[in-house]
């Protein structure tokens, strides 16, 4: 049951007020001096001494970030050939910014409500990934709802089945549901075909995978790695300030829990990414505090975070919008400043991603002039943003990337998930397809007339 947001919920302790001057913050950004939270607030607001965003000051911030991008990573714009295989939309956490989920009870055998969502068996996941690997993908990304029947593995299933109060730990046995997702380990093993890179198990999913036990996150991620997990997507971060999380996702993992899980994943040898989801109820102080927590985490995990991904809140079809808590998302100016300040503040993370799924092509390309250097992946299926009301499609071909990246005078580069393997794509080639995947041979991912797989199929 979603708790209604009250006016008191939006009265925050942390507000965008500083004793710093915009000019001082900008000078530090230009010279490469490490920025403080107050500096970031000044840059994100283009000065707390004025109301609204000052266009002239904004351009100075974007220019500084673009120069920093060129110094750090040069003129390459990277992308990865990947598939999104989200296992289930069943979830009952009740995050107010999300419309990917479907109420978990609608998936049960005895319910009178027909679900609009989906759950895939491990066999179905394997079939989808096997087909995509044969087409040339390098990576499969999998982020799912917190299905009450999901267990980490068979030992975890036994613990959950014997728990005296299953409701307390958000558990129902798989026989209650039309489709059994089985275990996280089974799904990861199913997706680990032909050497594909498996990017999955967010901190929130790891929290779900240890419920009802006294297991550490290290134990959980070690078991997941044994099942085939390669790297962990740092989503579920939203805003890493609990006074914001208490409003938008009160049932979700806490800031400290997210950070603990990420550190544990790195400890057992898994690579990481990190995100921010902004443009809802938070303010620039919260965004700056989030950046500081990610930067500090990167120091503790010895550089395991390969990229930072700003995700602009897509408001349509979400409870925050439907309940009148927000009337829209971030403006394009805010998007540009979020990318730019991420580049300037996160001096220990080399790669900043521009999400064409969130921004669209035109604005997504603009972000590549604001400090970003990565342009996501082919994502043969993208369900999460689409369900929230996103309008920018769910597939990008290698040819699309070559055309778009070349159009702004930059160099298109196919990459591995960890950015260690790279292939510069020649715009003069006769055809364009991925070459880094375990079965890639340069053939386009889709033949003429084909369309990406979808949960609706």
N, C-alpha and C positions, 0 to 999 in steps of 0.2 A: 504494500500500500504506500503510495507516494505521499509524503508529508507536505502540506502546503507551505510555501515559503512566505514568511511574514516580513514586515518592514524591519523588525529588530534583527532579522537574519542578515540584512544588508547594511547594518551599521558596523563598520569594520574598525578594528584597532589600528590597522596599518593603512595609511593614506599617503598619496603622493605629495608629500611636503618635505623639503630639504633646506639645508643651509648652504648648499652648493650653488654655484652659478652655472648656467648652461655653457657659457664661454669656456670656463675652466674644464668642464667635463669634455667638451669638444676637443680642446687642446690636448688633454690626456689621451683621448681616442686617436688623435692624429699622430701623436708621438709614440704610441704603443705602450704607454704606462698602464699598469693594471688598474682597471676600473673598480670603483666601489658600488654598492647598491645605490647610494645617492647619485653617483654619476649616471648610472643606468636610468634612474628615474628622470633625471634632467634630459637625457637624450631621448627617452621614450615619449616624453611630453613635449619635447622641443622647448623646454624651459617652464618651470613651475611658476615663473613670474608673469606668465601670460595665460589667458584662457584659450583652449583649443590648440590645434596644431598649426604652427607657423610654417608656411610652405617654404620660405627661404631657408629657415633653420633646418627644416627636414632635409632639404637637398644637400646641405653641408654634412649632415650625419650619413646620408646614403653615399656620398662621395668618399668619406673617410672609410666606410665599410667596404666599398668596392676596391679602394686602394689596398686595404688589408687583405681582401680576398686574393687579389693579384699577387701580393707578396707571399702569401702562404701556399696557395695551390696553383697559381698561374692561370692560364686561359682555358684549361680543360673543363668541360661540363660532363659529368659522369651520369650513367644510368645502369641499371641491372636488369637482366632478363629474368623476370620472376612471375610466379603465380600466387594469387591469394586463394587459399583453401580454408575458409572459415568453417569449422566443424558444426557449430550449432548456434542458433539464435536464442535458445531457451535460457532464460535468466530471470532472477527475481530480486536482484540487488536494488533496482529502482533509481538509478542515476538519472537526474533530471535533464541532463544534456544529451541523452542518448535516445535514438529511435531504432537502433539496430536490434535491440532485444525484443523478444516476445515472451509474455508471461509464461513461466515454466509450467504452471498447472494446465495450460491449454494443450500441452503435449502428452498429457496422461491418457491412458486407455479409456477411462470411465468419464471423461469430461464431455459436456454437451457443447463445448465451444470449439469450433474448428480453428486451429492455429494457422496463421499466415506465414509461419516461419518454417525452419527446416532443421533436421539433425541428420548427419551422415554417419554411417557405420565406418569402421576402419577399412573394410573392403571397398566401400565407395570412395573413401579418401585415396586409397592406393590406386584405384583405377584412374581417378582424376589426375593425380600427380604423375603416374606412369605415362599417361598420354602427353602431359605437358613437358615432361623430361624428354620424351622422344621428339618433341617439336623443337627443343633446344634451350629450355629455361635453365638457369643456373641455381635459382633459389625458390623454395616454397615458403611463403609466409602464412602463418596460421594463428589467428586471434579469435577467440570464441566467447560466447556467453557462458555464464557460470551455471551450467546444467546441474540440478541437484543430484543426478545419478552419477556424475563424473567422480571417479576415484583416481588417485595417482597410479596405483597398480593393484595387483591382486591382494597383496598384504594389506594395503590401505582399505580395500573393499571389505575385508574381514573385520577390520577395526570399526569401520562405519556401520556395518551390519549389526555389530554387537553393542553399539552405543546405546545407553539407556534412554537418551532423549534425542532422536534423530532430527527433530525440528530445530533444536537448539543449534545444531551444526549444519543446517541447510542440506539435509540428506534425505533422499528417497531412493529405494532400491530400483534398479533398472527395469524390473518386471512391471513397474507401475506405468511405463511409458510405451508408446507405440514403437519407437525406435530406440534402441540401446546404443549410446555413444561408446560404450565400454569404458576403457581407462585412458588417461592421458598417455601412458606408456604405450598402449596398443595403437593409439592414433599416431604417435610419433614413429613407432616402428613401421607402421603402414606407409607413412609418407617418406620414409628413408629409403628411397629406391634409386638404384644406379648411381649412387654417389652424389645426389642432389643435396644442396645445403639447406638445412631445416632451421628456420628462423621463427621461433614460437615461444610460448609460455611467459607471458608478461608477469610482473610481480603480483598482480591481482589473481591471475590463474594459479601461480605458485602458492598463494595464500589459500586458495580454494583446495589445492592439491595436498595441503597438510592439515586441513581442518580435522578436529577430533583427535589429534595426536600431539605429542610433545616433540615432534621432529623439528629440527632446525631447517632453515632455508638451504643451508649447505647440503644437508641430507637429501632434501627434495630435488635440488638442481643436479646433484650427483647422480641420482637415479634417472632423472630425465636425460642427462647426457648419455648415460649408458643405453637409453632407449633410442638415441639417435639425434637428440637436440644439439645444434651447433652454436647458435647465438640467440640472445634474448632481446626482443623488442621492448624498449623502455616506454611503452604506452601505459595507460592507466595512471600516468603521472598527473595529468590535467594541470592543476596549479598546486605546487608543493608548499602550500600554506594551509594549515588545518582550518582556519576560520573561513576560508573559501570552500574547502572540501565539505565542511559541515553543512553548507548550503546546497551545493550541487550534487554531492554524492555521499551523504551521511552514512550509508551502509558499506562504503568501500574501504579499502586498505588505507591506513593513515600515511601521512608524510614519512614518519620515521619507519613505518613498515615497508613502504616502497623503497626507501633508501637501503634498509637492511637487506631486503631481497636482492636488490641489484648488486650490492657489495658481495653477497654470498655467491651469486652466479659467477661473478668475476673470480672469486676465490677458488672455485672448482674448475676454472679455465675456460669459461664461456665468454665470448665476445658480447658487447652490449651496444645498443643505441639509446638515445634519450629523446624525449619530446616535451613540448608544452602545448596545452590546449587552451587558447585564450580568446577573449572577445565576448565574454558572457557577463558574469556579475563582478569579476575581479577588476582591480585597478592597476595602474602602472607600478605601484609599490609592490604588489603581489608578483607581477611579472619579473621585476628586478630581483626579488627575493628568491624566486624560482631559479633564475639563472645562477645566482650565487650557490644555491644548493647543488645544482648540477656541476658547476665548476669544482666545488669542494669534493664531490663524489668522484669526479674524474681523477683528482689527485690521490684519493684513497685507493682507487682501483688501478692505479699505475697506467692510465691511458687506455683502458679497455673499451671506452666509449668511442666508437668510430665516427659517429655523426650525430648531429642535433637536428631535430625536425620540428619546427614551429607549425602547429596545426590550428588554422583559423576556424573558430566555432561556426558550424553550419546550423543555423537556428531553426529553419523550417522543419515542421513535423516533430519537434522535440517538446517535452513537457515544459521546459523553461519558457518557451515561446507561447505554447498553447495556454499556459496559466497566467500569461501576462507579466511574467517576471522580467523578461527582456523583450525588446521590440525589434531586435536585429542582432547582427554580429559585428565584428570589427570592420572599420572602414578600410579602404585600400591604403590610405596613408598609415593607418595603424599596422597593417600587414607589412608594409615596406619598412617601417621603423622596427618592428619585431625582428624581422630578418637581419636588419642592419645592426641592431644592438646585440643580437645573439652573436654575430660575427665579431664584434668589437669586444664584448665582455668575455666570451668563452675562448680565452687565449690558449687553452690547452686542448681544444677540440678542432681538428683541421677542417671538417666538412660540415657545411650547413645546407640543408635540403630545402628546395622549393617544391611544394606539393601542387602539381597541376590539377590533381583531383579537387583540392580545396580552392585554388585560385583561378583555374582555367588557363588556357594557353597564353593569352596576351599578358595577363597579370603575372602568371608563372614565369614567363620570360623576363618581365621587368624585375622580378626578385633576383634574377641572375646578375643584375646590375646593382643590387643592393647588398651584396655580400654572400649570396648563396652560390654554390658551385656544383650541387647535385640536383638532378631532375627526376628523382624517384625511379620507377621501374615500369615494365610492360604491364604488370598486374592484370593477368588474363581474366580475373574476376575480382571485382571490388564491390562489396555489398554494404559496408558499414556507412560510408558517406552517402551512397546512393539512397539508402533507406532514410537518412536524415534530411533528404531534400537536395543533395548535391546535384549539380546539373552538368558536370563536365565529363561524363563517360566513365568507362571502366576498362579501357584497353589503349595501349600506346605501342605502335610497332617500332622496330629499329629504324625503318625508313622515316617514320614521323619524327623520331628523335634527331636523325641526321638533318632533316629539313629545318626543324625548329631551331636547333642549336647553331647550325651554320648560318641561319638568317640573321643572327646577332653577332656574327663574326667570331664565334668561339669554336672550340675543337670538340666534336662529339667523341666520347670515350665509353665503351662498354666496360663494366667493372665487375669484380667479384663482390660479395657481401662485405668483406673486410677491407676492400679497396687495395689489397696487395697485388692482385692480378688485374691488368688493364690492357685494353686493346683500342688503339686509335682507329676510328672508322673513317675510311676514305670516302668523302662525299662524291667522288667520281666513279665509284663502283657501279656495276650494272644492276646489282640487286643487294638487298640489305637483310641480313638475318643474324642472330646471335652466334658467337663462336666459342664462348667460354664455358658453356654448360657441358656436363659430362657426355651428352650425345649431340651437341650442337655442331653443325657443319656449314653454317652460313645461310641455310635455307630459311625463308621468312617463317615466323611462328604460325601464321594463319595463311591458308591458301585463299585465292580470290573468292569472295562471296561468303567465306566463313565468318562466324562471329564468336566472341569469347563465350566460355561456359558461364552459366548464371544459376543462382540458387532457384530461380523460377523455372528452369528447364526440367 
